[in-house]
Amino acid sequence: MQYQTYLAGIDLDPMIQCYWTLEGPAGSFPQKQTIVPDGCMEMIFHYGDLYQQYLEDGNIILQPRCFVIGQLTRPLEIVATGKTGIFSVRFHPDGFSPFTHLPLSEMENSAIPLERLFGNDGKNVELAILNAPGVSERIKEVEQFLTNRLATAETIDHITRSLIEAIWHSNGQLSVTALSRQSQIKSRRLERRFLSDVGMSPKQLSRVIRLNNIFKKLISGKETSLTALAYEGNYFDQSHFIKEFKQLTGYTPKQYYNDNLKMSALLYGKG
């Protein structure tokens, strides 16, 4: 299985965290995989075989060939149906909002086809990406598409961005009260702002970032003591930490080693 990341061009760098590709033969992910929420929306292009997605009600659907996945607030369970070939745009937490008028909160935990989001333009970029001979051509096509979607050069809300950075640097340990005080914006207005720009509340984003930071430490093998991890993450106690971990990953910390988290470890464990 080959996973590679690529930087965005300077004009789109404020919106895009990276591009990534994942390729592998049939059988690379024979079991159901769990993708852990990380606070970033993604634009996915399957140029390999499609993936099945498990819904919360227990039903299984075939993912669209090209789509944007909304903010995850719970684990996303998928399984490969054959050969893997994925090209993805990973946006910053507030990076996708400049490209759509659809309320981001309505996209939560959902895979929205590009044609539904962008009409014929979405269909055209889908065909261009799927027919491109290599990753450099895919990046060129998607950057042209996204650049054309921007209404103005000033597309990022700098207050929201500064608060996201504060949450990130604190590893998700800043309270909404502290964020409200820092921005001088009342909590309810702050929540509306995040729902519009990010697709989740500041509390939800903090929870995801805090857990993701702990998840990466588990993947790295640098820390295996649950008590130490709970303390480092500023959880009330070990029981609180385990409950939070299971809600966002579907597994207890001790269960994370199994193959069900193999793809999340690959995608998010190198950051």
C-alpha positions in Angstrom: 0.0 0.0 0.0 1.5 3.3 -1.1 0.5 6.6 0.6 1.9 10.0 -0.5 1.2 13.6 0.4 1.7 16.7 -1.6 1.6 20.5 -0.8 -0.9 22.8 -2.4 0.1 25.8 -4.5 0.6 29.1 -2.7 -2.8 30.5 -3.7 -4.7 27.6 -2.2 -2.4 26.9 0.7 -4.7 28.9 3.1 -7.6 26.5 2.3 -5.8 23.2 1.7 -3.8 21.2 4.2 -2.4 18.8 1.6 -3.2 16.5 -1.3 -2.7 12.8 -0.8 -2.9 9.6 -2.8 -3.4 6.0 -1.7 -2.8 3.1 -4.0 -2.8 -0.7 -3.5 -3.9 -4.0 -5.0 -7.1 -5.8 -4.2 -6.8 -7.3 -0.8 -4.8 -4.5 0.8 -7.7 -3.7 3.1 -9.7 -6.9 3.3 -11.4 -6.0 6.5 -13.7 -3.1 7.4 -11.6 0.0 8.1 -12.4 2.8 10.5 -11.5 6.4 9.6 -11.2 8.6 12.7 -12.5 12.2 12.8 -9.7 14.7 12.5 -11.5 18.1 11.9 -10.8 18.3 8.2 -13.2 17.8 5.3 -11.9 15.9 2.2 -12.7 15.9 -1.5 -12.2 12.3 -2.6 -11.7 10.9 -6.2 -11.8 7.1 -6.6 -9.9 6.2 -9.7 -9.6 2.7 -8.4 -12.5 0.5 -7.3 -15.1 2.0 -5.1 -15.5 1.6 -1.3 -18.5 0.5 0.6 -19.6 2.7 3.5 -21.4 1.5 6.6 -24.2 3.8 7.8 -25.2 4.4 11.3 -28.5 2.5 10.9 -26.5 -0.6 9.8 -27.1 -0.3 6.1 -24.2 -0.5 3.6 -24.0 1.8 0.6 -21.5 2.2 -2.2 -19.7 5.5 -2.0 -19.9 7.8 -5.0 -16.9 7.8 -7.2 -16.1 11.4 -6.5 -17.4 13.3 -3.5 -16.8 15.6 -0.6 -17.0 14.0 2.9 -18.5 16.3 5.5 -17.0 16.8 9.0 -16.9 13.5 10.8 -18.3 13.5 14.3 -18.2 9.8 14.6 -16.0 7.0 13.1 -16.5 6.4 9.4 -16.5 2.6 8.6 -15.6 1.6 5.0 -14.4 -1.5 3.2 -12.6 -1.8 -0.2 -14.3 -3.7 -3.0 -11.1 -4.2 -5.0 -8.1 -2.2 -6.1 -7.5 1.0 -4.2 -6.7 4.2 -6.2 -7.6 7.4 -4.3 -6.7 11.1 -4.9 -7.8 13.4 -2.2 -7.8 17.1 -1.2 -7.6 17.5 2.6 -8.9 20.9 3.6 -8.0 22.9 6.7 -10.9 22.8 9.2 -12.3 26.0 7.7 -10.9 25.5 4.2 -13.9 24.1 2.3 -16.4 26.8 3.2 -15.2 29.3 0.5 -16.0 26.7 -2.2 -19.7 26.0 -1.5 -22.9 27.7 -0.5 -24.3 24.5 1.0 -24.4 24.8 4.9 -21.5 22.7 6.1 -23.5 21.4 9.0 -25.8 19.6 6.6 -22.9 17.6 5.2 -21.9 16.1 8.5 -20.8 12.5 8.3 -22.1 12.4 4.6 -20.4 11.7 1.3 -21.9 14.4 -1.1 -21.3 13.7 -4.9 -19.4 16.5 -6.7 -22.2 16.8 -9.3 -24.7 17.6 -6.5 -22.4 20.2 -5.0 -21.1 21.9 -8.2 -23.4 20.8 -11.0 -21.8 20.4 -14.4 -18.5 21.9 -13.1 -18.4 19.1 -10.6 -19.0 16.5 -13.3 -16.3 18.1 -15.5 -13.6 18.1 -12.8 -14.5 14.5 -11.9 -13.9 13.4 -15.5 -10.7 15.4 -15.7 -9.3 13.9 -12.5 -10.3 10.3 -13.3 -8.8 10.6 -16.8 -5.6 12.3 -15.8 -2.4 10.2 -16.3 -0.7 11.0 -13.0 -0.8 12.9 -9.7 0.8 16.1 -11.0 -1.9 16.4 -13.7 -4.6 15.6 -11.0 -3.3 18.4 -8.8 -3.2 20.8 -11.8 -6.8 20.0 -12.7 -8.2 20.3 -9.1 -6.3 23.5 -8.4 -7.7 25.1 -11.5 -11.2 24.0 -10.5 -10.9 25.3 -6.9 -9.3 28.5 -7.9 -12.2 29.2 -10.3 -14.6 28.6 -7.4 -13.2 31.4 -5.3 -15.3 34.5 -5.4 -12.5 36.8 -4.0 -8.9 36.6 -2.8 -10.1 37.3 0.8 -12.1 34.1 1.5 -10.9 33.1 4.9 -12.5 34.5 8.1 -9.3 35.5 10.0 -11.0 35.4 13.4 -12.2 31.9 12.9 -8.8 30.9 11.5 -7.0 32.4 14.5 -9.3 30.5 16.9 -8.8 27.2 15.0 -5.1 27.7 15.3 -5.5 28.4 19.1 -7.4 25.2 19.4 -4.8 23.3 17.4 -1.9 24.6 19.4 -3.6 23.8 22.7 -4.2 20.2 21.4 -8.0 20.8 21.8 -7.8 21.8 25.4 -9.1 25.4 25.2 -12.7 25.8 26.6 -15.4 27.6 24.6 -15.3 30.2 27.4 -11.6 30.8 26.8 -12.2 31.1 23.1 -15.1 33.5 23.6 -12.9 35.6 25.9 -10.0 35.6 23.4 -12.2 36.6 20.4 -14.5 38.8 22.4 -17.4 37.0 20.7 -20.3 35.6 22.7 -20.4 31.8 22.9 -23.6 31.4 20.9 -22.4 33.7 18.1 -19.1 31.8 18.2 -20.9 28.5 17.7 -22.9 29.8 14.7 -19.6 31.1 13.2 -17.9 27.7 13.5 -20.9 25.8 12.2 -20.8 28.1 9.1 -17.1 28.1 8.6 -16.0 24.7 9.9 -19.2 22.5 9.9 -19.0 21.8 13.6 -19.1 23.7 16.9 -15.8 24.9 18.6 -16.5 22.3 21.3 -16.8 19.5 18.8 -13.7 20.6 17.0 -11.7 20.8 20.2 -12.9 17.3 21.2 -11.8 15.9 17.8 -8.4 17.6 17.9 -7.7 16.6 21.4 -8.6 12.9 20.7 -6.7 13.0 17.4 -3.6 14.2 19.2 -3.8 11.3 21.6 -4.6 8.9 18.8 -1.3 9.9 17.0 0.6 9.3 20.2 -0.8 5.8 20.4 0.1 5.1 16.7 3.6 6.3 17.3 4.1 4.0 20.2 5.6 6.8 22.3 3.1 6.4 25.0 1.2 3.3 26.1 0.0 4.2 29.6 -3.7 5.1 29.5 -3.3 7.0 32.7 -0.5 9.1 31.3 -2.5 9.7 28.1 -5.6 10.7 30.0 -3.6 13.1 32.2 -1.8 14.6 29.1 -5.1 15.1 27.3 -6.6 16.8 30.4 -9.4 14.3 30.6 -11.3 14.1 34.0 -9.9 10.6 34.5 -9.0 7.4 32.6 -12.7 6.3 32.3 -13.6 9.7 30.7 -10.7 9.3 28.2 -11.7 5.7 27.3 -15.3 6.8 26.7 -14.3 9.7 24.5 -11.8 7.5 22.5 -14.5 4.9 21.9 -17.1 7.5 20.8 -14.8 8.9 18.1 -13.0 5.7 17.0 -15.5 2.9 17.8 -12.8 1.1 19.8 -11.2 1.3 23.2 -7.5 2.4 23.3 -6.4 -1.2 23.8 -8.3 -2.3 20.7 -6.9 0.3 18.4 -4.0 -1.9 17.3 -6.1 -4.3 15.3 -6.5 -4.0 11.5 -9.8 -2.0 11.8 -7.7 1.2 12.4 -5.0 0.4 9.8 -6.1 3.0 7.3 -6.5 5.8 9.9 -3.1 5.0 11.2 -1.7 5.2 7.7 -3.5 8.5 6.8 -3.2 10.4 10.1 -0.3 8.7 11.9 2.5 10.5 10.1 1.6 14.1 11.1 
